[in-house]
């Protein structure tokens, strides 16, 4: 039974993913986490903390967006509760997805926050850190390209781009960041190198 006194659920990538998956097929929390990982959606939906799925499930159930379908128990295994999306949950998931696609939202990633405080570190330390980021981005892009090529090779007919759009986006963002950080190092290098005033 939904808690009608509760605030509407906060939109999040994980909550949207859970609702969309449960709209398609009833599942238990462990199965949801496994599906997100199997489909490589954990690149864009954070399920690294197992508790996050359970907390999200609790919030969505309290809000009436999902409901318990059944609870099962197998020998020597913990009880498993299978959830499904309610009609309101299906509608909410669709609304969230449209909003997330259409409307840029303020986000607060760590890197821009660190950039805002660059003068707090000595110049050579800044340059070392930025060069390390360049190397990490190069590695990430190369690893992603290989993983995608290997995965696509599993499908003789290829993979429709719609199934890889979040990967395309991540790669484009990493490439843009890589280019930007390289330019920043080139620009700041002469001023922040040891022995320079700045």
Backbone bond lengths (Angstrom), bond angles and torsions (degrees), N, CA, C in turn:
res aa  C-N    CA-C-N  psi(-1)  N-CA   C-N-CA  omega(-1)  CA-C   N-CA-C  phi
1 X - - - 1.475 - - 1.529 108.51 -
2 X 1.351 117.44 125.29 1.457 118.58 -179.35 1.509 112.43 -65.74
3 X 1.302 115.73 147.08 1.458 122.05 175.80 1.522 107.83 -86.27
4 X 1.329 116.76 102.20 1.461 120.83 -174.93 1.524 112.45 -72.15
5 X 1.336 117.13 -12.88 1.462 119.25 178.48 1.525 110.92 -88.43
6 X 1.326 117.12 -12.07 1.465 120.59 -178.21 1.513 110.71 -73.34
7 X 1.331 115.48 151.92 1.464 120.16 175.44 1.514 109.03 -67.34
8 X 1.328 117.58 155.28 1.463 118.71 175.65 1.526 109.18 -58.56
9 X 1.322 117.40 147.31 1.465 119.07 -176.67 1.521 111.41 -63.77
10 X 1.320 114.89 144.12 1.455 120.79 177.90 1.521 108.38 -75.16
11 X 1.302 114.62 132.61 1.463 119.99 178.53 1.522 109.06 -70.81
12 X 1.312 116.40 136.90 1.457 122.07 174.32 1.519 107.76 -152.33
13 X 1.321 115.58 161.92 1.463 119.94 178.40 1.519 110.57 -61.26
14 X 1.337 116.47 -41.44 1.457 119.54 -179.30 1.523 111.56 -67.24
15 X 1.326 117.26 -43.63 1.469 120.01 179.29 1.527 110.45 -61.72
16 X 1.332 116.82 -41.75 1.461 119.78 178.54 1.530 110.41 -63.10
17 X 1.345 117.24 -44.71 1.465 120.92 -179.59 1.526 111.02 -61.43
18 X 1.335 116.59 -43.98 1.468 120.45 179.30 1.521 110.18 -60.91
19 X 1.321 117.23 -46.97 1.465 120.31 -179.79 1.526 111.93 -61.88
20 X 1.330 116.60 -43.78 1.465 119.44 -178.96 1.526 111.33 -65.71
21 X 1.335 117.27 -40.91 1.461 119.74 178.19 1.526 111.57 -66.51
22 X 1.340 116.35 -40.93 1.467 119.40 179.45 1.525 112.35 -73.55
23 X 1.323 117.12 -19.38 1.470 120.72 173.78 1.522 109.98 -71.39
24 X 1.337 115.03 -29.30 1.457 120.72 -177.30 1.521 111.95 -86.85
25 X 1.356 115.97 -37.64 1.465 120.02 -174.67 1.523 109.60 -160.78
26 X 1.344 118.42 130.00 1.465 119.95 175.84 1.530 110.29 -61.94
27 X 1.332 116.38 140.50 1.472 121.33 -178.69 1.521 110.25 -151.32
28 X 1.324 114.37 163.67 1.463 120.17 172.25 1.525 107.58 -94.88
29 X 1.340 118.31 162.14 1.471 120.78 -174.80 1.526 114.29 -54.46
30 X 1.325 117.40 -42.33 1.464 119.38 -179.94 1.531 110.19 -62.04
31 X 1.330 116.61 -40.32 1.460 120.98 178.33 1.521 112.00 -63.99
32 X 1.324 116.75 -36.06 1.468 120.58 177.27 1.523 110.59 -62.88
33 X 1.316 115.62 -47.87 1.468 120.28 -179.69 1.526 110.34 -61.89
34 X 1.329 115.74 -42.75 1.457 120.93 -179.96 1.538 110.82 -63.22
35 X 1.323 117.10 -42.57 1.469 120.88 -179.58 1.530 110.68 -63.37
36 X 1.323 116.47 -43.99 1.471 120.15 178.72 1.529 110.40 -59.47
37 X 1.328 116.46 -40.84 1.464 120.49 179.47 1.526 111.39 -71.49
38 X 1.327 117.82 -42.99 1.464 121.37 -179.57 1.527 111.33 -60.62
39 X 1.318 116.38 -37.28 1.465 120.78 -178.31 1.525 111.84 -86.80
40 X 1.324 118.05 8.15 1.469 123.20 -179.66 1.525 112.96 61.40
41 X 1.309 117.78 20.68 1.460 120.53 178.02 1.520 111.06 -79.75
42 X 1.345 116.85 -8.28 1.462 119.31 177.81 1.522 111.57 -72.33
43 X 1.335 117.27 -3.55 1.466 119.96 170.93 1.533 110.87 -71.74
44 X 1.338 116.19 -25.86 1.469 120.33 -176.11 1.525 112.98 -123.32
45 X 1.323 117.58 -12.14 1.465 122.25 177.03 1.527 106.61 -121.72
46 X 1.320 116.58 117.32 1.458 121.40 -172.70 1.525 111.04 -78.55
47 X 1.346 115.26 107.83 1.464 120.48 174.99 1.531 110.06 -121.54
48 X 1.330 115.86 23.49 1.460 119.43 -178.06 1.531 111.34 -65.12
49 X 1.326 117.14 -31.25 1.460 121.01 175.90 1.530 108.66 -96.84
50 X 1.323 116.51 114.85 1.464 120.52 -176.40 1.527 111.69 -57.21
51 X 1.343 116.56 -35.52 1.467 120.33 -178.98 1.522 112.98 -61.09
52 X 1.337 117.22 -27.74 1.461 120.41 -177.06 1.527 110.89 -58.45
53 X 1.325 117.26 -40.68 1.472 120.91 178.87 1.529 109.78 -62.16
54 X 1.334 116.29 -47.11 1.468 120.11 -176.96 1.528 111.39 -65.40
55 X 1.324 117.10 -40.43 1.465 120.14 177.97 1.530 110.81 -64.82
56 X 1.322 116.28 -40.12 1.466 120.21 178.92 1.520 110.27 -65.61
57 X 1.330 117.07 -42.97 1.467 121.75 177.30 1.532 110.08 -57.27
58 X 1.330 116.55 -45.60 1.474 120.18 -179.52 1.525 111.03 -60.68
59 X 1.342 116.27 -45.10 1.468 119.95 179.76 1.526 111.32 -62.20
60 X 1.326 116.33 -44.84 1.467 120.33 -177.69 1.532 111.18 -67.18
61 X 1.335 116.36 -36.40 1.470 119.36 178.38 1.527 110.45 -68.88
62 X 1.341 116.67 -44.00 1.478 119.68 178.00 1.521 111.48 -58.09
63 X 1.337 116.20 -33.84 1.463 120.81 -177.90 1.522 113.06 -85.21
64 X 1.325 117.37 -2.11 1.455 120.25 178.93 1.519 114.07 78.76
65 X 1.332 117.79 16.32 1.462 120.28 -179.01 1.526 112.11 -90.03
66 X 1.333 116.40 -19.53 1.455 121.17 171.61 1.519 107.90 -136.10
67 X 1.322 115.33 162.21 1.454 120.05 179.39 1.518 109.30 -143.74
68 X 1.330 115.96 158.45 1.464 120.86 178.44 1.515 108.76 -74.46
69 X 1.324 116.42 128.51 1.459 121.43 174.95 1.521 110.14 -89.68
70 X 1.346 115.48 -46.36 1.464 120.23 178.44 1.531 109.40 -164.65
71 X 1.323 114.31 161.76 1.460 120.87 174.65 1.516 106.91 -123.75
72 X 1.319 116.44 130.75 1.463 120.49 -177.63 1.517 109.83 -125.81
73 X 1.307 114.41 157.93 1.467 120.32 176.03 1.518 108.00 -140.85
74 X 1.327 115.20 128.41 1.459 120.43 174.04 1.515 107.93 -107.56
75 X 1.318 115.73 158.42 1.464 119.68 -178.44 1.527 111.46 -51.69
76 X 1.316 114.60 133.04 1.470 122.61 174.65 1.525 113.75 57.21
77 X 1.298 117.26 18.53 1.463 120.07 177.65 1.524 108.16 -122.16
78 X 1.324 117.16 151.84 1.467 118.04 179.26 1.531 111.06 -66.94
79 X 1.303 114.06 157.93 1.462 120.84 177.04 1.524 109.64 -61.55
80 X 1.322 116.88 140.75 1.470 120.88 178.81 1.526 109.04 -121.84
81 X 1.319 114.28 128.88 1.462 120.46 177.90 1.518 108.23 -103.48
82 X 1.323 115.73 125.79 1.464 122.00 179.68 1.527 108.03 -99.93
83 X 1.332 115.18 129.89 1.461 121.56 -177.48 1.522 110.43 -111.65
84 X 1.324 114.49 157.09 1.461 120.76 171.70 1.522 108.54 -138.53
85 X 1.323 116.20 155.66 1.463 120.76 178.58 1.521 109.39 -76.76
86 X 1.323 116.05 143.20 1.459 120.98 172.83 1.532 108.42 -84.47
87 X 1.325 117.42 172.08 1.470 120.24 176.48 1.524 110.45 -58.08
88 X 1.339 115.72 -42.45 1.464 119.35 178.15 1.527 110.79 -63.64
89 X 1.336 116.49 -36.48 1.457 120.61 178.16 1.519 112.38 -64.91
90 X 1.329 116.23 -41.74 1.470 120.64 177.82 1.530 109.93 -62.02
91 X 1.339 115.82 -45.57 1.471 120.15 179.99 1.533 110.94 -64.41
92 X 1.325 116.91 -41.46 1.463 121.06 179.62 1.522 111.19 -63.89
93 X 1.339 116.87 -43.37 1.460 120.49 178.89 1.525 110.62 -59.54
94 X 1.333 117.36 -43.72 1.460 120.73 178.56 1.517 111.75 -63.41
95 X 1.337 116.67 -40.99 1.467 120.50 179.26 1.523 110.75 -65.53
96 X 1.335 116.84 -45.04 1.465 120.51 178.84 1.516 110.88 -60.56
97 X 1.327 116.57 -43.69 1.466 120.08 -178.40 1.528 110.45 -62.25
98 X 1.332 117.18 -44.35 1.478 120.18 177.79 1.524 110.94 -61.56
99 X 1.335 117.09 -44.30 1.467 120.73 -179.82 1.524 111.53 -63.40
100 X 1.332 116.73 -42.08 1.467 120.61 -177.83 1.533 111.00 -69.00
101 X 1.323 116.76 -31.43 1.465 120.51 177.10 1.523 111.87 -74.91
102 X 1.328 116.99 -36.90 1.465 120.18 -169.40 1.520 115.13 -95.18
103 X 1.321 118.26 -25.36 1.462 120.54 -169.19 1.521 111.84 -121.52
104 X 1.333 117.98 112.68 1.469 118.78 175.59 1.530 110.01 -60.99
105 X 1.316 115.73 134.69 1.470 120.21 -179.54 1.522 108.95 -114.94
106 X 1.331 117.12 148.23 1.469 118.54 176.15 1.528 109.26 -64.80
107 X 1.308 115.14 127.14 1.460 120.67 176.93 1.519 107.39 -123.92
108 X 1.297 116.86 155.83 1.455 120.58 -174.04 1.530 110.58 -127.38
109 X 1.342 116.96 67.58 1.468 118.95 178.19 1.512 111.47 -68.39
110 X 1.325 115.80 160.13 1.464 121.88 -175.16 1.528 113.15 -68.32
111 X 1.330 117.40 -39.32 1.465 119.40 -171.38 1.529 112.51 -60.60
112 X 1.356 119.62 -50.39 1.464 118.21 177.77 1.529 112.89 -60.44
113 X 1.331 116.92 -33.11 1.469 119.78 177.68 1.534 109.72 -64.86
114 X 1.328 116.28 -41.47 1.467 119.91 177.80 1.530 110.48 -65.15
115 X 1.337 117.02 -40.07 1.469 120.36 178.51 1.525 111.30 -60.33
116 X 1.322 116.19 -35.38 1.463 120.49 -178.51 1.525 112.03 -62.71
117 X 1.335 116.45 -19.82 1.460 120.49 -176.99 1.525 112.64 -118.91
118 X 1.328 117.29 24.98 1.469 120.91 178.76 1.529 113.21 -51.55
119 X 1.349 119.00 -42.07 1.470 118.41 -177.11 1.532 114.19 -63.54
120 X 1.335 117.36 -8.68 1.468 119.84 179.38 1.527 112.60 -75.44
121 X 1.327 117.45 -12.96 1.455 121.38 -179.89 1.529 110.22 -111.79
122 X 1.323 117.77 154.03 1.469 119.98 173.91 1.531 109.93 -62.86
123 X 1.323 116.44 146.88 1.455 122.01 -177.64 1.515 114.50 -50.82
124 X 1.343 119.33 -49.49 1.465 119.54 -179.85 1.531 112.98 -60.59
125 X 1.337 116.19 -34.95 1.470 119.88 178.11 1.522 110.28 -65.90
126 X 1.339 116.33 -41.62 1.471 121.18 177.57 1.521 109.63 -59.09
127 X 1.325 116.94 -48.10 1.465 120.85 -178.59 1.527 111.20 -62.71
128 X 1.323 117.38 -42.30 1.472 120.25 178.37 1.530 110.93 -61.32
129 X 1.332 115.35 -43.71 1.470 119.42 -179.16 1.527 111.22 -65.25
130 X 1.334 116.91 -42.26 1.467 119.92 -179.45 1.529 111.06 -67.97
131 X 1.324 116.94 -37.94 1.472 119.76 177.04 1.534 110.41 -66.09
132 X 1.329 116.56 -36.35 1.470 120.12 176.48 1.532 109.90 -65.02
133 X 1.334 116.28 -36.30 1.463 119.37 178.26 1.526 110.39 -66.91
134 X 1.335 117.04 -40.95 1.466 120.69 176.55 1.530 109.48 -56.30
135 X 1.328 116.82 -48.19 1.467 120.57 -179.25 1.532 111.04 -62.61
136 X 1.338 117.14 -40.97 1.464 120.60 -179.79 1.527 111.02 -65.65
137 X 1.340 116.98 -41.02 1.467 120.35 178.70 1.526 110.86 -65.24
138 X 1.322 116.93 -41.64 1.470 120.07 177.12 1.525 110.65 -59.45
139 X 1.333 116.07 -43.35 1.468 120.94 178.82 1.518 111.11 -64.61
140 X 1.342 116.36 -44.44 1.478 120.51 -179.83 1.523 111.35 -60.57
141 X 1.325 116.74 -43.49 1.465 120.79 -178.61 1.527 109.99 -65.53
142 X 1.321 116.95 -45.32 1.465 120.42 179.87 1.532 110.67 -62.57
143 X 1.342 117.14 -42.46 1.465 121.08 179.57 1.527 110.59 -64.84
144 X 1.326 116.27 -43.64 1.463 120.10 179.37 1.525 111.09 -62.03
145 X 1.329 116.82 -45.21 1.464 120.64 178.91 1.521 110.86 -57.72
146 X 1.332 116.79 -43.49 1.466 120.37 -179.41 1.521 111.02 -66.89
147 X 1.343 116.90 -44.88 1.466 120.15 -179.54 1.521 111.31 -61.34
148 X 1.326 116.34 -42.21 1.467 119.76 179.82 1.528 110.33 -66.97
149 X 1.338 116.91 -43.76 1.469 120.16 179.28 1.531 110.62 -60.79
150 X 1.335 116.72 -42.72 1.464 120.67 178.96 1.523 110.93 -64.07
151 X 1.330 116.66 -42.53 1.467 120.60 -178.46 1.525 110.47 -67.55
152 X 1.327 117.11 -44.22 1.468 120.91 -179.64 1.527 110.32 -63.89
153 X 1.326 116.87 -34.39 1.473 120.94 -179.74 1.527 111.71 -62.98
154 X 1.339 117.31 -21.37 1.468 121.00 178.48 1.523 111.82 -70.38
155 X 1.339 117.18 -15.34 1.457 121.71 -177.12 1.522 108.87 -115.65
156 X 1.335 117.96 102.60 1.470 120.95 -174.38 1.530 113.89 -55.20
157 X 1.305 117.87 -32.72 1.466 120.60 -179.66 1.515 113.32 -85.53
158 X 1.340 117.39 1.49 1.453 120.85 -177.24 1.520 111.36 87.03
159 X 1.307 115.47 -179.44 1.463 121.47 -178.99 1.524 107.91 -125.91
160 X 1.319 116.40 129.25 1.460 120.86 178.59 1.528 109.36 -61.50
161 X 1.317 116.51 138.45 1.465 121.46 -175.82 1.527 112.81 -56.01
162 X 1.325 117.65 -30.38 1.467 119.89 -177.75 1.528 111.18 -59.78
163 X 1.328 117.15 -24.39 1.464 120.32 179.66 1.522 112.56 -85.57
164 X 1.333 116.82 -5.25 1.461 121.13 -177.90 1.525 112.81 -122.96
165 X 1.337 117.05 9.42 1.473 118.14 -172.05 1.521 113.09 -60.98
166 X 1.333 118.03 -37.57 1.467 118.27 -179.06 1.527 110.06 -68.74
167 X 1.338 117.29 -31.48 1.463 121.12 177.01 1.527 109.40 -69.12
168 X 1.355 116.30 -43.85 1.470 120.36 176.44 1.523 110.72 -56.91
169 X 1.329 115.27 -43.26 1.465 120.64 -179.19 1.530 110.78 -63.98
170 X 1.338 116.33 -48.55 1.467 119.73 179.77 1.519 111.12 -57.87
171 X 1.336 116.12 -44.25 1.453 119.27 -178.68 1.526 110.86 -64.16
172 X 1.341 115.97 -42.92 1.467 119.88 179.65 1.527 111.02 -62.56
173 X 1.333 117.08 -40.28 1.464 120.86 178.94 1.523 111.02 -66.75
174 X 1.337 116.39 -42.67 1.468 119.33 177.83 1.525 111.05 -63.81
175 X 1.339 116.81 -40.85 1.457 120.17 -179.61 1.532 110.42 -65.59
176 X 1.332 116.14 -42.76 1.468 119.98 178.31 1.529 110.47 -63.21
177 X 1.331 116.02 -42.35 1.467 119.64 178.68 1.525 110.63 -65.09
178 X 1.320 116.75 -41.78 1.459 120.79 178.54 1.528 110.66 -58.33
179 X 1.326 116.58 -47.83 1.469 120.46 179.19 1.526 110.81 -60.99
180 X 1.326 116.44 -42.41 1.458 121.65 -177.87 1.529 111.02 -66.01
181 X 1.334 116.81 -44.57 1.470 119.94 -178.40 1.531 110.20 -67.36
182 X 1.327 117.70 -39.24 1.474 119.79 175.74 1.532 110.48 -58.10
183 X 1.355 115.95 -45.96 1.471 119.75 178.28 1.521 111.29 -61.45
184 X 1.332 116.22 -40.14 1.469 120.40 179.97 1.535 110.37 -63.36
185 X 1.321 116.77 -44.52 1.467 120.33 178.59 1.527 110.23 -61.33
186 X 1.341 116.47 -43.47 1.475 119.90 179.02 1.525 111.09 -61.70
187 X 1.342 116.35 -39.04 1.457 120.96 -178.17 1.531 112.18 -73.45
188 X 1.336 116.23 -45.11 1.470 120.15 -175.52 1.520 113.14 -83.39
189 X 1.331 117.05 -24.34 1.458 121.41 -174.25 1.515 114.40 -48.97
190 X 1.335 118.97 -53.30 1.469 119.46 -178.40 1.525 113.24 -61.45
191 X 1.345 118.24 -28.82 1.467 120.43 -177.70 1.521 113.28 -88.02
192 X 1.367 116.42 -26.83 1.468 119.27 -174.75 1.518 113.47 -103.06
193 X 1.318 117.18 -4.43 1.468 119.43 -179.01 1.520 110.16 -64.08
194 X 1.329 116.96 155.25 1.482 119.57 -179.74 1.514 111.39 -53.27
195 X 1.329 115.78 138.41 1.462 121.01 177.09 1.509 114.08 86.36
196 X 1.364 116.83 -2.30 1.471 119.89 179.71 1.516 108.80 -98.73
197 X 1.308 116.54 150.14 1.469 120.77 173.77 1.516 107.18 -81.97
198 X 1.331 118.43 147.89 1.447 118.43 177.38 1.473 112.68 177.07
